[in-house]
Amino acid sequence: MTSSARTNRELFHEVAQALFIDQDVDRFAEFVSDETYIQHNPAIPDGKDAALAFLRPVMEHKDPSALVRHVLVDGDIGVIHAQVRALDGLSQMNIIDMFRISDGKLVEHWDVMAPVKAHIHPHQA
Amino acid sequence: MYVCEHAELTEKNRAIMGEVVQALFVEHDPVKFGSFVSDEGYIQHNPDIPDGKEAIVEYLSRLFKGIGHLVATAHRIVVDGDIALTHSTFKSRDGSPGGFVLMDVFRLRDGKLVEHWDVSQPFPTEAANAHPMV
């Protein structure tokens, strides 16, 4: 493993900590590039300011149910697979966030999210 | 939180995932996909599908028959130790609206798929940015 991959792993675990465990928007903001933040979530415009403007109300009230299932780091890509409270405050969402890291900053973001559905068997989603 | 740091395992599993993606998203071959699934247990987190290899092969056989109007594209594979993610899209063949973006997460053990999660989301009708979802 290259030293840059190690660095990205250390960095990305701090990103996961900020977003899903501490749920601290200002801490997350420190990891986002000021110059470039290519946004693939269709609800959010490009750029750091737009991402933070979207996240602030979402993360205003901490979600004690937030659960991080997986954190993957593969070269310049980091992935967080999590389950969080939906915006209605009642149901749960499965979410996978993927980021590209460049020079120690997050510069691109993709995600998918979907409501947790009732299960035909006992595993959690 | 799950952490894994094994470069050798990552590269072994990356090679396997290349074949898994070919079977799933290119050839749409449920039996070939099944050849990568463990016989000793396949923990299924998709609530529509029972556990086990037999159930996923049967489910995919039905699914692939029903999605002839969609074109599947695998856009990237991310691998970290024993966990792998595929990022894919299913788009209308005729260019009409609809379709969805999908991320699948697999756990591998001894070169076989042993656990699966997925999250999918329909394409939006409009977007606040100029980029596709993948």
Boltz contact constraints between the chains, C-beta under 6 A:
constraints:
  - contact:
      token1: [A, 1]
      token2: [B, 7]
      max_distance: 6.0
  - contact:
      token1: [A, 39]
      token2: [B, 129]
      max_distance: 6.0
  - contact:
      token1: [A, 40]
      token2: [B, 131]
      max_distance: 6.0
  - contact:
      token1: [A, 40]
      token2: [B, 133]
      max_distance: 6.0
  - contact:
      token1: [A, 42]
      token2: [B, 124]
      max_distance: 6.0
  - contact:
      token1: [A, 42]
      token2: [B, 127]
      max_distance: 6.0
  - contact:
      token1: [A, 43]
      token2: [B, 128]
      max_distance: 6.0
  - contact:
      token1: [A, 44]
      token2: [B, 128]
      max_distance: 6.0
  - contact:
      token1: [A, 45]
      token2: [B, 128]
      max_distance: 6.0
  - contact:
      token1: [A, 45]
      token2: [B, 129]
      max_distance: 6.0
  - contact:
      token1: [A, 46]
      token2: [B, 129]
      max_distance: 6.0
  - contact:
      token1: [A, 68]
      token2: [B, 1]
      max_distance: 6.0
  - contact:
      token1: [A, 70]
      token2: [B, 2]
      max_distance: 6.0
  - contact:
      token1: [A, 70]
      token2: [B, 83]
      max_distance: 6.0
  - contact:
      token1: [A, 71]
      token2: [B, 1]
      max_distance: 6.0
  - contact:
      token1: [A, 72]
      token2: [B, 78]
      max_distance: 6.0
  - contact:
      token1: [A, 72]
      token2: [B, 80]
      max_distance: 6.0
  - contact:
      token1: [A, 72]
      token2: [B, 83]
      max_distance: 6.0
  - contact:
      token1: [A, 73]
      token2: [B, 80]
      max_distance: 6.0
  - contact:
      token1: [A, 74]
      token2: [B, 78]
      max_distance: 6.0
  - contact:
      token1: [A, 74]
      token2: [B, 79]
      max_distance: 6.0
  - contact:
      token1: [A, 74]
      token2: [B, 80]
      max_distance: 6.0
  - contact:
      token1: [A, 77]
      token2: [B, 78]
      max_distance: 6.0
  - contact:
      token1: [A, 79]
      token2: [B, 78]
      max_distance: 6.0
  - contact:
      token1: [A, 79]
      token2: [B, 85]
      max_distance: 6.0
  - contact:
      token1: [A, 81]
      token2: [B, 105]
      max_distance: 6.0
  - contact:
      token1: [A, 94]
      token2: [B, 119]
      max_distance: 6.0
  - contact:
      token1: [A, 96]
      token2: [B, 103]
      max_distance: 6.0
  - contact:
      token1: [A, 96]
      token2: [B, 119]
      max_distance: 6.0
  - contact:
      token1: [A, 112]
      token2: [B, 101]
      max_distance: 6.0
  - contact:
      token1: [A, 112]
      token2: [B, 103]
      max_distance: 6.0
  - contact:
      token1: [A, 112]
      token2: [B, 119]
      max_distance: 6.0
  - contact:
      token1: [A, 112]
      token2: [B, 121]
      max_distance: 6.0
  - contact:
      token1: [A, 114]
      token2: [B, 119]
      max_distance: 6.0
  - contact:
      token1: [A, 114]
      token2: [B, 121]
      max_distance: 6.0
  - contact:
      token1: [A, 117]
      token2: [B, 47]
      max_distance: 6.0
  - contact:
      token1: [A, 119]
      token2: [B, 47]
      max_distance: 6.0
  - contact:
      token1: [A, 123]
      token2: [B, 45]
      max_distance: 6.0
  - contact:
      token1: [A, 125]
      token2: [B, 45]
      max_distance: 6.0
